[in-house]
Structure formats: structure tokens, C-alpha cells
């Protein structure tokens, strides 16, 4: 088992409430939740935008968001970006194959 260290920080009350609400919705322990958030940040955060890419942003219902986060928590190493791109690519490939068959 890898070594673990404790992390403690004072944060604004509103941010604390939002984080704890999401953590509870995902049915994660606080340690699991903080690890998930930090892992996502370091996997995606701080990177300059790659040339030839575009941003695709949209809002989803809270329930769907929770389901996605729960799925990702069960699949360590799979980022939200990779997951969504995989779903979009699969749907477009299936649509292209159906259009070619017609």
C-alpha cells in the first residue's frame, strides 16, 4: 500500500458546503473525494491549450453529473475528458457507420 499523508486546509464556508454536498452525493469518503478532485486537477490542470483543439462546454443535470463522477471514481486513471470524448467518438462512429450502410 502506498504511503499516505494528511492534508488539512481552511476554505470558505460556501465552498466547503458545496464540496461536502457533492461528496455525499457521490457516496465517497472525504478522503476518496479529495483524492479524486486533486487527481483530476493534476491530470488536467495547468496545461496550456493544445493547438488544433476547441472547447466544448455544456451543463448537465445534477443527477447525471453525480453518475459521471461516481463512474469515474470507480475507474481510477480515467479522466472526465477521456470519458466524454470516448462517448462522443463512439456515438459519431456508430452514426457514420449507419449512414454509410444506408
N, C-alpha and C positions, 0 to 999 in steps of 0.2 A: 504494500500500500504506500502511495506517495506521501511524503511529509506534508503536513497541513499547518497553517498559521492563522491566527485570529486577526480579523480586520474590524476596527471599530471607528465610526466617524459620526460627527454631528451633522445632520442635514435639516433643511427646512421642514416644518411640520406637514405642510401640504404635500411635499414630495414623499415624505415618509408614509403618509396615508395612502397615496397612490400606489407606492411600491408594495405596501403590505396587502392592499386590496388585490392587486394583480397576483401576488404570491399566493394568496389564499385561493383565488380562482383557479390557479394552475395546480393546486394541491401539492405544492412543493414546500419543503422546509425552508426556513430563511437562508440557511447555508447553500442549499441547492439553487435557490432563486438568485442570490448574489453571485454565485459562481456562473450561472447561466448568463446573467446580464454582463458581467465582466468579460466572459469568454466572447460573447457577441461583439462587445465593444472592441476588443483587441483583434478579433478576426476581421472586422470591417472598418473599425475606426482609424482615423489618422491617415488614410490612404488618399493620395491625390486621384482625381477622376482620370480614368484611363481614356486615351484618345479613342474616338470611334464608339463611344458609349453614350447612351442617353438615359435620363432618369425617368422612371415610370413610377408615379406615386398615386396612391388611392387609399381611401378609408374603407374599412370593413366593419361589420357588426361586431360588438364586443364579444359575443359568444364564439364567432368564427376566429377572432384573434386569439382567444383563450385556447381554442382547439389547436391552432397552429403552434402556439408556444408550448403546449403540452406535448405535442408530437415531437417538436424539436428537442425538448428536454429528454425525451426517450431515445433520441438518436444523436448522441454526442458527436461533434465534428461536422454535423450538417447545419449549415448556416441558413438563416431565413431567406437570404438572397438565393442561395443554391436551390433551396426547396421550391421557391416560387418560380424561378427560371426553369427548373425541371418540369413543373406542372404546365407552364405555358408552352414550352417546347414540345412536350408530349401531345398536348391538345392541338397545336398547329400541325404537327406531323400527321396526326390522325385525320385532320381536316384536309390536308393536302393529298393524302392517300385516297380519301373518299372522293375528292374532286377529280383526281386522276382516273379513278375507276369508273366515273360516270361519263 
